[in-house]
Amino acid sequence: MAEKASKKRGGQPGNKNAVGNRGGGAPFGNKNAWRHGAYERYPPIYPGERKYLKLAEEREKLKREKLYLWCKDKGLIE
């Protein structure tokens, strides 16, 4: 059985088409190919939803603070 000759990697000698291209794909957060979002890890947050998320975060902070103060009042924590 004959051995395969190893091929050199890369383009043709003297080819300057990709000079300066860092490669590796699109930058982080790029949405150029986004169509329907079915394969996204997290759903997109629209501007109208952003204010409700902030309100929910504030509400959670207040709940945690209330629980902390209640526990401190009961002597469960110092």
DOLUMKE-269852 format. One record per atom (N, C-alpha, C, O): residue number from 1; residue in three letters; z, x, y. Coordinates in Angstrom, 2 decimals, decimal comma. Atoms other than C-alpha are relative to their C-alpha. Layout:
! DOLUMKE-269852
 pos code       Z       X       Y
 NUM  ALA       Z       X       Y
...
! end
This chain:
! DOLUMKE-269852
 pos code       Z       X       Y
   1  MET    0,00    0,84   -1,17
   1  MET    0,00    0,00    0,00
   1  MET    0,00    0,89    1,25
   1  MET    0,77    1,85    1,33
   2  ALA    0,13   -0,81   -1,21
   2  ALA   -0,97    1,40    3,39
   2  ALA    1,08   -0,38    1,01
   2  ALA    1,45   -1,54    1,14
   3  GLU   -1,01    0,25   -1,03
   3  GLU    1,61    1,80    6,12
   3  GLU   -0,66   -0,49    1,27
   3  GLU   -1,78   -0,09    1,60
   4  LYS    0,53    0,50   -1,28
   4  LYS    1,14   -0,05    9,39
   4  LYS    0,21    1,06    1,07
   4  LYS    1,25    1,73    1,11
   5  ALA   -0,14   -0,91   -1,13
   5  ALA    0,53    2,07   12,44
   5  ALA    0,87   -0,67    1,06
   5  ALA    0,71   -1,85    1,35
   6  SER   -0,86    0,59   -1,02
   6  SER    3,18    1,58   15,09
   6  SER   -0,80   -0,16    1,30
   6  SER   -1,57    0,71    1,69
   7  LYS    0,71    0,29   -1,25
   7  LYS    1,89   -0,01   18,28
   7  LYS    0,91    0,32    1,17
   7  LYS    2,13    0,14    1,10
   8  LYS   -0,76   -0,24   -1,21
   8  LYS    2,96    1,02   21,73
   8  LYS    0,29   -1,34    0,66
   8  LYS   -0,54   -2,25    0,65
   9  ARG   -0,37    1,22   -0,69
   9  ARG    4,80   -1,66   23,66
   9  ARG   -0,52    0,03    1,43
   9  ARG   -0,77    1,10    1,99
  10  GLY    0,38    0,09   -1,40
  10  GLY    3,75   -2,89   27,08
  10  GLY   -1,46   -0,30    0,19
  10  GLY   -2,19   -0,58   -0,77
  11  GLY    1,38    0,33   -0,35
  11  GLY    0,49   -3,48   28,85
  11  GLY   -0,94    1,17   -0,17
  11  GLY   -0,56    2,24   -0,67
  12  GLN    1,01   -1,05    0,09
  12  GLN   -2,65   -1,48   29,00
  12  GLN    0,34    1,13    0,96
  12  GLN    0,94    0,88    2,01
  13  PRO   -0,27   -1,12   -0,92
  13  PRO   -2,41    1,99   30,53
  13  PRO   -0,67   -0,24    1,35
  13  PRO   -1,85   -0,58    1,42
  14  GLY    0,55    0,17   -1,34
  14  GLY   -2,88    1,77   34,29
  14  GLY    0,11   -1,43    0,54
  14  GLY   -0,28   -1,67    1,68
  15  ASN   -0,12    1,39   -0,44
  15  ASN   -2,14   -1,98   34,49
  15  ASN    1,17   -0,12    0,98
  15  ASN    2,30    0,22    0,65
  16  LYS   -1,02    0,10   -1,04
  16  LYS   -0,23   -2,68   37,71
  16  LYS    0,37   -1,46    0,32
  16  LYS    0,96   -1,73    1,36
  17  ASN   -0,23    1,42   -0,29
  17  ASN    0,03   -6,48   37,44
  17  ASN    1,48   -0,36    0,16
  17  ASN    1,81   -1,22    0,98
  18  ALA   -1,40    0,39   -0,03
  18  ALA    3,79   -6,60   36,87
  18  ALA    0,88    1,00    0,74
  18  ALA    2,09    1,01    0,55
  19  VAL   -0,78   -0,99   -0,72
  19  VAL    4,88   -3,77   39,16
  19  VAL    0,95   -0,71    0,97
  19  VAL    0,52   -1,57    1,74
  20  GLY   -0,99    0,60   -0,88
  20  GLY    8,09   -4,72   40,96
  20  GLY    0,59   -1,29   -0,52
  20  GLY    1,51   -1,83    0,10
  21  ASN   -0,54    1,24    0,56
  21  ASN    8,72   -7,78   38,77
  21  ASN    1,20    0,35   -0,85
  21  ASN    1,09    1,10   -1,82
  22  ARG   -1,20   -0,31    0,78
  22  ARG   12,28   -7,66   37,50
  22  ARG    0,06   -0,80   -1,28
  22  ARG    0,82   -0,45   -2,19
  23  GLY    0,09    0,79    1,24
  23  GLY   11,46  -10,32   34,88
  23  GLY    1,29   -0,73   -0,32
  23  GLY    2,21   -0,77    0,50
  24  GLY   -1,23    0,64    0,45
  24  GLY   14,05  -12,27   32,94
  24  GLY    0,09   -1,47    0,34
  24  GLY    1,11   -2,08    0,04
  25  GLY   -0,04    1,43   -0,24
  25  GLY   13,19  -15,77   34,10
  25  GLY    0,39   -0,37    1,42
  25  GLY    0,47    0,48    2,31
  26  ALA   -0,30    0,55   -1,32
  26  ALA   14,11  -17,96   37,03
  26  ALA    1,42    0,34    0,42
  26  ALA    2,26    0,63   -0,44
  27  PRO   -1,35   -0,26   -0,46
  27  PRO   17,19  -17,38   39,20
  27  PRO    0,97   -1,10   -0,44
  27  PRO    0,55   -2,22   -0,74
  28  PHE   -1,03    0,94    0,43
  28  PHE   20,47  -19,09   38,29
  28  PHE   -0,01   -1,25    0,88
  28  PHE   -0,10   -1,15    2,10
  29  GLY   -0,04    1,26   -0,73
  29  GLY   20,58  -22,76   39,28
  29  GLY   -1,36   -0,57    0,33
  29  GLY   -1,44   -1,59    1,02
  30  ASN    1,35    0,45   -0,30
  30  ASN   16,79  -23,16   39,46
  30  ASN   -0,27   -1,34   -0,67
  30  ASN    0,02   -1,52   -1,85
  31  LYS    0,30    1,33    0,52
  31  LYS   15,67  -26,78   39,02
  31  LYS   -1,51   -0,28    0,02
  31  LYS   -1,91   -1,44    0,06
  32  ASN    1,45    0,19   -0,10
  32  ASN   11,88  -26,21   39,11
  32  ASN   -0,56   -0,86   -1,12
  32  ASN   -1,47   -1,65   -0,88
  33  ALA    0,55    0,73    1,13
  33  ALA   11,29  -27,68   35,64
  33  ALA    0,80   -1,26   -0,33
  33  ALA    0,58   -1,86   -1,39
  34  TRP   -0,85    1,16    0,27
  34  TRP   13,85  -30,50   35,89
  34  TRP   -0,83   -1,27    0,03
  34  TRP   -1,56   -1,50    0,99
  35  ARG    0,74    1,26    0,05
  35  ARG   12,39  -33,85   34,84
  35  ARG    0,94   -1,19   -0,09
  35  ARG    0,91   -2,07    0,77
  36  HIS   -0,84    1,17    0,22
  36  HIS   14,99  -36,24   33,50
  36  HIS    1,46    0,34   -0,19
  36  HIS    2,30   -0,55   -0,13
  37  GLY   -1,40   -0,41    0,12
  37  GLY   18,19  -34,25   32,97
  37  GLY    0,60   -0,22   -1,37
  37  GLY    1,80   -0,01   -1,53
  38  ALA   -0,55    0,29    1,32
  38  ALA   18,56  -35,16   29,29
  38  ALA    0,57    1,25   -0,67
  38  ALA    1,45    1,13   -1,51
  39  TYR   -0,46   -1,22    0,65
  39  TYR   19,11  -31,51   28,33
  39  TYR    0,92    0,81    0,90
  39  TYR    1,24    1,95    0,57
  40  GLU   -0,89   -0,73   -0,89
  40  GLU   21,35  -30,52   31,22
  40  GLU    1,41    0,00   -0,56
  40  GLU    1,84   -0,96   -1,21
  41  ARG   -1,38   -0,09    0,47
  41  ARG   24,84  -29,36   30,45
  41  ARG    0,89   -0,97    0,80
  41  ARG    1,70   -1,69    0,22
  42  TYR   -0,77    0,89   -0,87
  42  TYR   26,33  -31,23   33,42
  42  TYR   -0,97   -0,86    0,78
  42  TYR   -2,01   -0,38    1,22
  43  PRO    0,91    0,86   -0,78
  43  PRO   24,77  -34,22   35,16
  43  PRO   -0,01    0,43    1,47
  43  PRO    0,98    0,98    1,95
  44  PRO    0,04   -0,38   -1,42
  44  PRO   23,64  -33,67   38,75
  44  PRO    0,97   -0,84    0,83
  44  PRO    1,20   -2,01    0,52
  45  ILE   -0,91    0,71   -0,90
  45  ILE   26,08  -34,62   41,51
  45  ILE   -0,77   -0,31    1,27
  45  ILE   -1,21    0,60    1,97
  46  TYR    0,74    0,42   -1,18
  46  TYR   24,43  -36,61   44,24
  46  TYR    0,93   -0,05    1,21
  46  TYR    2,14   -0,18    1,03
  47  PRO   -0,86   -0,05   -1,19
  47  PRO   25,69  -36,51   47,86
  47  PRO    0,96   -1,18    0,12
  47  PRO    2,09   -1,00    0,57
  48  GLY   -0,88    1,16   -0,08
  48  GLY   27,12  -40,04   47,67
  48  GLY    1,17    0,07   -0,97
  48  GLY    2,23   -0,48   -0,70
  49  GLU   -1,06   -0,12    1,00
  49  GLU   29,16  -39,16   44,58
  49  GLU    1,00    1,08    0,37
  49  GLU    2,15    1,06   -0,08
  50  ARG   -0,84   -1,15   -0,32
  50  ARG   30,57  -35,99   46,09
  50  ARG    1,31   -0,42    0,67
  50  ARG    2,37    0,15    0,39
  51  LYS   -1,23    0,42   -0,70
  51  LYS   33,04  -37,83   48,36
  51  LYS    0,97   -0,67   -0,96
  51  LYS    2,19   -0,55   -0,79
  52  TYR   -0,88    0,64    0,97
  52  TYR   34,38  -39,86   45,42
  52  TYR    0,67    1,03   -0,90
  52  TYR    1,82    0,86   -1,31
  53  LEU   -0,60   -1,06    0,79
  53  LEU   34,94  -36,70   43,42
  53  LEU    1,13    0,67    0,77
  53  LEU    2,17    1,00    0,19
  54  LYS   -1,06   -0,59   -0,82
  54  LYS   36,93  -35,23   46,30
  54  LYS    1,22   -0,90    0,03
  54  LYS    2,35   -0,41   -0,07
  55  LEU   -1,12    0,93   -0,01
  55  LEU   39,06  -38,37   46,48
  55  LEU    0,74    0,02   -1,34
  55  LEU    1,97   -0,03   -1,36
  56  ALA   -0,62   -0,05    1,32
  56  ALA   39,69  -38,22   42,73
  56  ALA    0,83    1,27   -0,17
  56  ALA    1,91    1,24   -0,75
  57  GLU   -0,74   -1,26    0,08
  57  GLU   40,74  -34,57   42,99
  57  GLU    1,30   -0,09    0,80
  57  GLU    2,35    0,36    0,34
  58  GLU   -1,20    0,15   -0,83
  58  GLU   43,16  -35,39   45,80
  58  GLU    1,02   -0,89   -0,70
  58  GLU    2,23   -0,62   -0,66
  59  ARG   -0,89    0,93    0,71
  59  ARG   44,59  -38,25   43,75
  59  ARG    0,72    0,72   -1,15
  59  ARG    1,91    0,51   -1,37
  60  GLU   -0,60   -0,76    1,10
  60  GLU   45,18  -35,93   40,78
  60  GLU    1,05    0,98    0,52
  60  GLU    2,10    1,16   -0,10
  61  LYS   -0,97   -0,91   -0,60
  61  LYS   46,92  -33,40   43,03
  61  LYS    1,29   -0,74    0,35
  61  LYS    2,39   -0,25    0,09
  62  LEU   -1,17    0,78   -0,36
  62  LEU   49,23  -36,11   44,33
  62  LEU    0,79   -0,43   -1,22
  62  LEU    2,02   -0,44   -1,20
  63  LYS   -0,69    0,38    1,24
  63  LYS   50,02  -37,29   40,79
  63  LYS    0,82    1,17   -0,54
  63  LYS    1,97    0,99   -0,95
  64  ARG   -0,72   -1,18    0,51
  64  ARG   50,96  -33,74   39,73
  64  ARG    1,21    0,32    0,87
  64  ARG    2,28    0,65    0,37
  65  GLU   -1,11   -0,29   -0,91
  65  GLU   53,10  -33,25   42,82
  65  GLU    1,12   -1,01   -0,18
  65  GLU    2,30   -0,65   -0,15
  66  LYS   -0,99    1,06    0,21
  66  LYS   54,86  -36,58   42,25
  66  LYS    0,79    0,26   -1,29
  66  LYS    2,01    0,12   -1,31
  67  LEU   -0,66   -0,30    1,26
  67  LEU   55,60  -35,65   38,63
  67  LEU    0,92    1,21    0,14
  67  LEU    2,04    1,21   -0,38
  68  TYR   -0,82   -1,19   -0,22
  68  TYR   56,88  -32,23   39,70
  68  TYR    1,29   -0,35    0,74
  68  TYR    2,37    0,08    0,35
  69  LEU   -1,18    0,38   -0,78
  69  LEU   59,22  -33,74   42,29
  69  LEU    0,95   -0,87   -0,80
  69  LEU    2,17   -0,75   -0,67
  70  TRP   -0,84    0,86    0,84
  70  TRP   60,47  -36,36   39,82
  70  TRP    0,79    0,85   -1,00
  70  TRP    1,99    0,64   -1,19
  71  CYS   -0,67   -0,88    0,97
  71  CYS   61,24  -33,66   37,22
  71  CYS    1,06    0,85    0,69
  71  CYS    2,13    1,09    0,13
  72  LYS   -0,97   -0,81   -0,73
  72  LYS   62,97  -31,55   39,84
  72  LYS    1,21   -0,84    0,38
  72  LYS    2,34   -0,35    0,32
  73  ASP   -1,09    0,90   -0,36
  73  ASP   65,05  -34,54   40,96
  73  ASP    0,90   -0,29   -1,20
  73  ASP    2,11   -0,41   -1,05
  74  LYS   -0,77    0,30    1,22
  74  LYS   66,13  -35,25   37,37
  74  LYS    0,67    1,24   -0,57
  74  LYS    1,45    1,14   -1,52
  75  GLY   -0,61   -1,23    0,48
  75  GLY   67,12  -31,62   36,87
  75  GLY   -0,69    0,59   -1,21
  75  GLY   -0,13    1,45   -1,88
  76  LEU    0,73   -0,51    1,15
  76  LEU   64,50  -30,97   34,22
  76  LEU   -0,58    1,38    0,27
  76  LEU   -0,78    2,17   -0,66
  77  ILE    0,48   -1,33   -0,39
  77  ILE   63,17  -27,98   36,14
  77  ILE    0,79    0,46    1,21
  77  ILE    1,34   -0,34    1,96
  78  GLU   -0,75   -0,54   -1,14
  78  GLU   64,77  -25,67   38,66
  78  GLU   -0,92    0,44    1,10
  78  GLU   -0,47    0,93    2,13
! end
